[in-house]
Amino acid sequence: MNYKFWQKKTDAPKKKKTKTREWVDAIVFAVVAATIIRVFFIEAYTIPSGSMERSLLIGDFLFVSKVNYGARIPMTPVAFPFAHHTLPLTTSTKAYWDGVQWKYHRLPGLSEIKRNDVVVFNFPEGDTVAVENQADSYYNMVRTMGREQVRNSFTIVDRPVDKRENFIKRCIAISGDVISMKNGVANVNGKDEPLKNTGMMPYKISFKTNDFNITTLTDIGLETGTMQQVVGDPSSYVANASPEMADKLRSLDFIKSVALSPDSIGPEQGGVFPNDPNRVWNRDNFGPIKVPAKGWTVKIDSLTMPLYYRAIRTYEGNKVEKVNGVWYINDKPATTYTFKMNYFWMMGDNRHNSADSRYWGFVPEDHIVGKALFVWMSWDSTASFLHKIRWSRLFMGIH
């Protein structure tokens, strides 16, 4: 008796896929595979601004590792493939659906973020954006123009953490560090952290004579067209230069002296963190500031809250208010707060041409995207056709 009558025959010829079906299957597989690689392993990134010059240049194409610090599980899982926050060929159409939001989780990584790592992260103040002026921080615009005028003048959108603009900076201080800056020199935990040789700062350059070939300066890398004469000192100019360039200038026989030219102490210049009128800070002189660490407990008072209010309220999701001189967190009187996440202090190597932690404060750990690994292509759009590719930068490691 045949007891296998119920089994489906397997020797029947399979229906051959059409060419269209084969192409569809191949495209779907490629999209899924590329998305997995992009989310969990490595992602391409382009340098759009000069905030990291001369460590990184406009037109550098990088690979960013998600493995080093551990890949962040997508917080906004429903999104258009290969788009970040806005659909291609549009100015404001969302490339994601924020109806589904997952809590922050990160896979184990190879290492923790270390000081001087070059890190890609989501812009912390990018939770609210003026669509027509995305280059500026919404909160800086509100401080300058007033909330009502900004709301009436621009289209305002909110963005989830992982769909905020990507920034790339150098990690100057990690969680638990104390950061300060005096006369343009960063100090971490009581130790000066000199600017990288490839970083940029304004230098005052004094000349012995004006009888020299200007190409000597341009060969070193100075942009002579942007040099500014010092008021009351016709033999001195201020120019953006790296420490390496400054050393080369000092070796020239027609140079009298070369010295850092940081902003002097005075009224704060354009909204430096924490925008507290009781702290007369600027981009070259501020602190000390303690960078919050997971498990660190801070005393809540009029001195600390300007520094940590946004981290407690916005980044860690608490209800914070002050009633009759008493601070309340989640409707309970609070004199201390214990942080739930680690935070970092990021700064651009081009110190006077970088919007960084000096202006908007701490970077929470859930905003970290990955570690910059190496430049795989570098394109100079201002050069002649035969010199557009910067061959010397190809496959250059990022340090």
Secondary structure, 3 states (H helix, E strand, C coil): CCCCCCCCCCCCCCCCCCHHHHHHHHHHHHHHHHHHHHHHCEEEEECCCCCCCCCCCCCEEEEEECCCCCCECCCCCCECCCCCCECCCCCCCECECCCCCCCCCECCCCCCCCCCCEEEEECHHHHEEEHHHCCCCHHHHHHHHCHHHHHHHCCEEECCHHHCCEEEEEEEECCCCEEEEECCEEEECCEEECCCCCCEEEEEEEECCCCCCCHHHHHHCCCHHHCEEECCEEEEEEEEECHHHHHHHHCCCCEEEEEECCCCCCCCCCCCCCCCCCCCCECCEEEEEECCCCCCEEECCCCCHHHHHHHHHHHCCCCEEEECCEEEECCEECCEEECCCCEEEEECCECCCCCCHHHHCCEEHHHEEEEEEEEEEEECCCCCHHHCECHHHCCEECC
